[in-house]
Amino acid sequence: MSPRQITVLGECVADAFTEPANASNELVLRVLPGGGPANTAVALARLGTPARFLARLSGDVFGRLFRAHLEASGVDLSYAVAAAEPSTLAVAELDATGQAAFSFHAQSTADWQWTAGELAGADLSETACVHTGSLALVREPGGMVVEEFLAAAAARATVSIDPNVRPLLVAPEVYRARLARWCALADILRLSEDDLELLLPGTPPEQACDLWHAAGVRLVVITLGGDGALVSLDGERLRIPAVSTRVVDTVGAGDSFTAGLLHHLGARGLLGGRLTGLGLGDVAEACRFAARVAALTCSVAGPNPPWRDQLAQPATTDAA
């Protein structure tokens, strides 16, 4: 079965990575297209899912880079907005383990300026799932507009949300205040263990899943880095081991995991409604596939998810 289209809504960010300079008074930056929703759209398209990206793309040098990158990966930009505002820039510093710490230059940039009119024309008739999250849901003035779009989309499509908490730009309290509404809108909630600690400090993952199920979301997946992922479907839970890989950096790994999960579910006809036909075995299979996609992303520099043919290679898993 061929997967139906997945529509991704959100930001595309210029990720600038520091590199060694020739002089002590110089700083060299290597700029790659990034941003959680954009990374997810690219990964979906490379895996073979028809992926449409609803974004506000600047006409500046970074915006042109974004367009070229997205189109080269096969992402449909037919509903992307040509924005007058500048692109968002994130400067990343990597530690010895490949983990990235970001500083953002995001004041009055293109990604957050959504209006209801810009989203009103988006045709979702062929869309099985709408995925969003990250800063698009919390940065104003566009955050509430995106929420209203999700509420309308839920009538015809599965809704997936990745909070991707960015405390340097938006206080975690803002995410916490809105999370119950997101769970009422969403069928799938995918987040990292870092997100969990920022949203519900000190709360065990299993307890957090129960809270979010009570708020309305059916499927919760918490990725745990090298410890794999915790999957909870209506309170029925299991652990998925991580896939062994040589880690270059972890940038975009969570976005690739989300894309792998949605791609696998979509390819089996399990998206397009409230997940009524979904079983825990289906989710386990999808998450094992997603873990492979994330591992391949970690094995290369920057948010560079794999293409479908790369998944044909054999994989190994860590012990659970």
KEMARBA-767095 format. One record per residue (C-alpha): residue number from 1; x negated, y negated, z negated. Coordinates in steps of 0.1 Angstrom, whole numbers, plus 5000, padded with zeros to 4 digits. Layout:
N
+-----+------+-------+------+
|   i | east | north |   up |
+-----+------+-------+------+
| NUM |    X |     Y |    Z |
...
+-----+------+-------+------+
//
This chain:
320
+-----+------+-------+------+
|   i | east | north |   up |
+-----+------+-------+------+
|   1 | 5000 |  5000 | 5000 |
|   2 | 4986 |  4966 | 5009 |
|   3 | 4987 |  4940 | 4981 |
|   4 | 5011 |  4911 | 4984 |
|   5 | 4999 |  4876 | 4981 |
|   6 | 4987 |  4862 | 4947 |
|   7 | 4989 |  4824 | 4943 |
|   8 | 4963 |  4808 | 4920 |
|   9 | 4967 |  4773 | 4907 |
|  10 | 4940 |  4753 | 4890 |
|  11 | 4906 |  4736 | 4892 |
|  12 | 4875 |  4740 | 4913 |
|  13 | 4844 |  4727 | 4895 |
|  14 | 4809 |  4720 | 4906 |
|  15 | 4787 |  4742 | 4883 |
|  16 | 4753 |  4726 | 4882 |
|  17 | 4726 |  4750 | 4868 |
|  18 | 4693 |  4736 | 4855 |
|  19 | 4661 |  4749 | 4872 |
|  20 | 4624 |  4743 | 4866 |
|  21 | 4611 |  4710 | 4879 |
|  22 | 4578 |  4701 | 4894 |
|  23 | 4573 |  4672 | 4869 |
|  24 | 4581 |  4668 | 4833 |
|  25 | 4603 |  4637 | 4840 |
|  26 | 4625 |  4655 | 4866 |
|  27 | 4656 |  4677 | 4863 |
|  28 | 4665 |  4700 | 4891 |
|  29 | 4701 |  4711 | 4895 |
|  30 | 4714 |  4740 | 4916 |
|  31 | 4751 |  4733 | 4923 |
|  32 | 4775 |  4762 | 4929 |
|  33 | 4813 |  4761 | 4934 |
|  34 | 4830 |  4772 | 4902 |
|  35 | 4859 |  4767 | 4879 |
|  36 | 4879 |  4796 | 4864 |
|  37 | 4909 |  4795 | 4888 |
|  38 | 4888 |  4790 | 4919 |
|  39 | 4865 |  4819 | 4909 |
|  40 | 4896 |  4841 | 4904 |
|  41 | 4910 |  4831 | 4939 |
|  42 | 4876 |  4838 | 4955 |
|  43 | 4873 |  4872 | 4938 |
|  44 | 4908 |  4882 | 4948 |
|  45 | 4902 |  4873 | 4984 |
|  46 | 4869 |  4892 | 4985 |
|  47 | 4886 |  4923 | 4971 |
|  48 | 4912 |  4922 | 4998 |
|  49 | 4942 |  4906 | 4982 |
|  50 | 4958 |  4877 | 5002 |
|  51 | 4949 |  4848 | 4979 |
|  52 | 4964 |  4813 | 4981 |
|  53 | 4948 |  4785 | 4960 |
|  54 | 4968 |  4755 | 4949 |
|  55 | 4941 |  4729 | 4941 |
|  56 | 4935 |  4692 | 4944 |
|  57 | 4902 |  4691 | 4963 |
|  58 | 4883 |  4659 | 4965 |
|  59 | 4868 |  4646 | 4998 |
|  60 | 4834 |  4640 | 4981 |
|  61 | 4803 |  4661 | 4987 |
|  62 | 4814 |  4686 | 4961 |
|  63 | 4849 |  4689 | 4974 |
|  64 | 4835 |  4697 | 5009 |
|  65 | 4814 |  4724 | 4993 |
|  66 | 4844 |  4738 | 4975 |
|  67 | 4864 |  4740 | 5008 |
|  68 | 4836 |  4757 | 5027 |
|  69 | 4831 |  4782 | 4999 |
|  70 | 4868 |  4791 | 4995 |
|  71 | 4874 |  4794 | 5032 |
|  72 | 4843 |  4815 | 5037 |
|  73 | 4857 |  4840 | 5011 |
|  74 | 4891 |  4841 | 5029 |
|  75 | 4911 |  4820 | 5005 |
|  76 | 4942 |  4803 | 5019 |
|  77 | 4940 |  4766 | 5013 |
|  78 | 4972 |  4757 | 5033 |
|  79 | 4988 |  4741 | 5002 |
|  80 | 4957 |  4725 | 4988 |
|  81 | 4960 |  4687 | 4982 |
|  82 | 4934 |  4664 | 4997 |
|  83 | 4927 |  4643 | 4966 |
|  84 | 4913 |  4607 | 4965 |
|  85 | 4897 |  4612 | 4930 |
|  86 | 4861 |  4627 | 4926 |
|  87 | 4854 |  4663 | 4918 |
|  88 | 4848 |  4677 | 4883 |
|  89 | 4811 |  4685 | 4874 |
|  90 | 4800 |  4710 | 4848 |
|  91 | 4763 |  4712 | 4839 |
|  92 | 4754 |  4747 | 4826 |
|  93 | 4724 |  4757 | 4805 |
|  94 | 4717 |  4794 | 4802 |
|  95 | 4703 |  4811 | 4771 |
|  96 | 4681 |  4841 | 4771 |
|  97 | 4710 |  4865 | 4774 |
|  98 | 4725 |  4847 | 4804 |
|  99 | 4753 |  4831 | 4784 |
| 100 | 4761 |  4796 | 4797 |
| 101 | 4768 |  4764 | 4776 |
| 102 | 4786 |  4738 | 4796 |
| 103 | 4788 |  4700 | 4794 |
| 104 | 4815 |  4684 | 4815 |
| 105 | 4819 |  4653 | 4836 |
| 106 | 4857 |  4653 | 4840 |
| 107 | 4872 |  4619 | 4833 |
| 108 | 4899 |  4610 | 4858 |
| 109 | 4888 |  4637 | 4883 |
| 110 | 4909 |  4653 | 4910 |
| 111 | 4918 |  4685 | 4892 |
| 112 | 4941 |  4671 | 4865 |
| 113 | 4963 |  4647 | 4885 |
| 114 | 4991 |  4670 | 4897 |
| 115 | 5025 |  4655 | 4904 |
| 116 | 5057 |  4674 | 4907 |
| 117 | 5060 |  4663 | 4943 |
| 118 | 5027 |  4679 | 4952 |
| 119 | 5038 |  4713 | 4939 |
| 120 | 5074 |  4711 | 4951 |
| 121 | 5065 |  4722 | 4986 |
| 122 | 5046 |  4753 | 4977 |
| 123 | 5063 |  4784 | 4993 |
| 124 | 5063 |  4813 | 4969 |
| 125 | 5085 |  4836 | 4989 |
| 126 | 5056 |  4860 | 4997 |
| 127 | 5039 |  4857 | 4964 |
| 128 | 5039 |  4886 | 4940 |
| 129 | 5020 |  4869 | 4912 |
| 130 | 5012 |  4833 | 4901 |
| 131 | 4980 |  4830 | 4881 |
| 132 | 4967 |  4799 | 4864 |
| 133 | 4951 |  4787 | 4832 |
| 134 | 4920 |  4771 | 4820 |
| 135 | 4920 |  4733 | 4820 |
| 136 | 4948 |  4730 | 4845 |
| 137 | 4974 |  4738 | 4818 |
| 138 | 4961 |  4714 | 4791 |
| 139 | 4945 |  4684 | 4809 |
| 140 | 4970 |  4656 | 4814 |
| 141 | 4987 |  4641 | 4833 |
| 142 | 4990 |  4674 | 4853 |
| 143 | 4993 |  4700 | 4825 |
| 144 | 5030 |  4697 | 4819 |
| 145 | 5037 |  4696 | 4856 |
| 146 | 5018 |  4729 | 4860 |
| 147 | 5039 |  4744 | 4831 |
| 148 | 5071 |  4734 | 4848 |
| 149 | 5059 |  4750 | 4881 |
| 150 | 5052 |  4782 | 4862 |
| 151 | 5087 |  4782 | 4847 |
| 152 | 5102 |  4779 | 4882 |
| 153 | 5078 |  4805 | 4897 |
| 154 | 5087 |  4831 | 4870 |
| 155 | 5121 |  4836 | 4886 |
| 156 | 5105 |  4854 | 4915 |
| 157 | 5069 |  4863 | 4906 |
| 158 | 5048 |  4879 | 4878 |
| 159 | 5031 |  4851 | 4858 |
| 160 | 4995 |  4855 | 4847 |
| 161 | 4976 |  4831 | 4824 |
| 162 | 4940 |  4829 | 4813 |
| 163 | 4936 |  4802 | 4786 |
| 164 | 4898 |  4799 | 4791 |
| 165 | 4895 |  4775 | 4761 |
| 166 | 4870 |  4746 | 4767 |
| 167 | 4867 |  4728 | 4733 |
| 168 | 4843 |  4702 | 4747 |
| 169 | 4870 |  4688 | 4769 |
| 170 | 4903 |  4697 | 4751 |
| 171 | 4906 |  4704 | 4713 |
| 172 | 4916 |  4740 | 4706 |
| 173 | 4946 |  4726 | 4686 |
| 174 | 4961 |  4715 | 4720 |
| 175 | 4959 |  4751 | 4733 |
| 176 | 4973 |  4765 | 4700 |
| 177 | 5003 |  4741 | 4702 |
| 178 | 5011 |  4753 | 4737 |
| 179 | 5002 |  4790 | 4735 |
| 180 | 5036 |  4802 | 4723 |
| 181 | 5052 |  4785 | 4754 |
| 182 | 5027 |  4801 | 4777 |
| 183 | 5035 |  4835 | 4762 |
| 184 | 5072 |  4829 | 4768 |
| 185 | 5064 |  4821 | 4805 |
| 186 | 5037 |  4848 | 4811 |
| 187 | 5038 |  4885 | 4818 |
| 188 | 5000 |  4889 | 4815 |
| 189 | 4977 |  4871 | 4792 |
| 190 | 4939 |  4877 | 4797 |
| 191 | 4914 |  4860 | 4775 |
| 192 | 4880 |  4865 | 4760 |
| 193 | 4869 |  4872 | 4725 |
| 194 | 4855 |  4836 | 4723 |
| 195 | 4890 |  4823 | 4733 |
| 196 | 4905 |  4844 | 4706 |
| 197 | 4882 |  4830 | 4679 |
| 198 | 4890 |  4794 | 4690 |
| 199 | 4928 |  4801 | 4692 |
| 200 | 4932 |  4822 | 4661 |
| 201 | 4900 |  4820 | 4640 |
| 202 | 4893 |  4851 | 4620 |
| 203 | 4923 |  4870 | 4634 |
| 204 | 4917 |  4907 | 4644 |
| 205 | 4924 |  4913 | 4681 |
| 206 | 4951 |  4938 | 4674 |
| 207 | 4970 |  4913 | 4652 |
| 208 | 4966 |  4886 | 4678 |
| 209 | 4981 |  4909 | 4704 |
| 210 | 5011 |  4915 | 4682 |
| 211 | 5017 |  4878 | 4677 |
| 212 | 5015 |  4872 | 4714 |
| 213 | 5038 |  4901 | 4722 |
| 214 | 5063 |  4887 | 4697 |
| 215 | 5061 |  4853 | 4716 |
| 216 | 5071 |  4871 | 4749 |
| 217 | 5041 |  4883 | 4768 |
| 218 | 5041 |  4920 | 4777 |
| 219 | 5005 |  4927 | 4787 |
| 220 | 4975 |  4913 | 4767 |
| 221 | 4939 |  4920 | 4777 |
| 222 | 4911 |  4907 | 4755 |
| 223 | 4877 |  4911 | 4771 |
| 224 | 4849 |  4918 | 4745 |
| 225 | 4817 |  4913 | 4766 |
| 226 | 4794 |  4943 | 4762 |
| 227 | 4821 |  4961 | 4741 |
| 228 | 4845 |  4963 | 4770 |
| 229 | 4881 |  4953 | 4766 |
| 230 | 4912 |  4957 | 4744 |
| 231 | 4944 |  4964 | 4763 |
| 232 | 4978 |  4960 | 4747 |
| 233 | 5011 |  4967 | 4766 |
| 234 | 5041 |  4960 | 4744 |
| 235 | 5020 |  4969 | 4714 |
| 236 | 5006 |  5002 | 4728 |
| 237 | 4969 |  4999 | 4729 |
| 238 | 4936 |  5013 | 4741 |
| 239 | 4900 |  5003 | 4746 |
| 240 | 4882 |  5002 | 4780 |
| 241 | 4844 |  5005 | 4779 |
| 242 | 4822 |  4980 | 4797 |
| 243 | 4802 |  4989 | 4828 |
| 244 | 4764 |  4990 | 4824 |
| 245 | 4746 |  4965 | 4845 |
| 246 | 4715 |  4943 | 4846 |
| 247 | 4728 |  4909 | 4834 |
| 248 | 4715 |  4879 | 4853 |
| 249 | 4742 |  4856 | 4838 |
| 250 | 4778 |  4859 | 4826 |
| 251 | 4792 |  4829 | 4845 |
| 252 | 4825 |  4839 | 4862 |
| 253 | 4826 |  4874 | 4847 |
| 254 | 4860 |  4869 | 4830 |
| 255 | 4875 |  4854 | 4861 |
| 256 | 4863 |  4884 | 4881 |
| 257 | 4878 |  4907 | 4855 |
| 258 | 4911 |  4890 | 4859 |
| 259 | 4909 |  4892 | 4897 |
| 260 | 4901 |  4929 | 4895 |
| 261 | 4930 |  4935 | 4872 |
| 262 | 4955 |  4916 | 4893 |
| 263 | 4942 |  4931 | 4926 |
| 264 | 4944 |  4966 | 4913 |
| 265 | 4980 |  4962 | 4900 |
| 266 | 4991 |  4944 | 4931 |
| 267 | 4976 |  4970 | 4955 |
| 268 | 4998 |  4996 | 4937 |
| 269 | 5030 |  4975 | 4940 |
| 270 | 5031 |  4968 | 4902 |
| 271 | 5033 |  4930 | 4905 |
| 272 | 5063 |  4909 | 4916 |
| 273 | 5085 |  4910 | 4885 |
| 274 | 5084 |  4915 | 4847 |
| 275 | 5061 |  4946 | 4849 |
| 276 | 5091 |  4969 | 4842 |
| 277 | 5074 |  4998 | 4860 |
| 278 | 5040 |  4994 | 4843 |
| 279 | 5026 |  5021 | 4821 |
| 280 | 4995 |  5021 | 4798 |
| 281 | 4978 |  5045 | 4822 |
| 282 | 4983 |  5020 | 4851 |
| 283 | 4967 |  4992 | 4830 |
| 284 | 4938 |  5014 | 4819 |
| 285 | 4930 |  5023 | 4856 |
| 286 | 4933 |  4986 | 4866 |
| 287 | 4910 |  4975 | 4837 |
| 288 | 4884 |  5001 | 4845 |
| 289 | 4883 |  4987 | 4880 |
| 290 | 4882 |  4951 | 4867 |
| 291 | 4852 |  4960 | 4844 |
| 292 | 4833 |  4971 | 4875 |
| 293 | 4841 |  4938 | 4893 |
| 294 | 4830 |  4918 | 4863 |
| 295 | 4798 |  4938 | 4860 |
| 296 | 4788 |  4932 | 4896 |
| 297 | 4794 |  4894 | 4890 |
| 298 | 4771 |  4895 | 4860 |
| 299 | 4744 |  4912 | 4881 |
| 300 | 4739 |  4881 | 4903 |
| 301 | 4734 |  4844 | 4896 |
| 302 | 4764 |  4821 | 4891 |
| 303 | 4801 |  4827 | 4898 |
| 304 | 4795 |  4850 | 4928 |
| 305 | 4821 |  4878 | 4927 |
| 306 | 4816 |  4910 | 4948 |
| 307 | 4832 |  4919 | 4981 |
| 308 | 4853 |  4950 | 4984 |
| 309 | 4827 |  4971 | 5001 |
| 310 | 4804 |  4966 | 4971 |
| 311 | 4829 |  4984 | 4949 |
| 312 | 4823 |  5016 | 4969 |
| 313 | 4790 |  5021 | 4951 |
| 314 | 4791 |  5045 | 4921 |
| 315 | 4794 |  5030 | 4886 |
| 316 | 4784 |  5040 | 4851 |
| 317 | 4801 |  5031 | 4818 |
| 318 | 4789 |  5024 | 4784 |
| 319 | 4801 |  5046 | 4756 |
| 320 | 4834 |  5034 | 4741 |
+-----+------+-------+------+
//
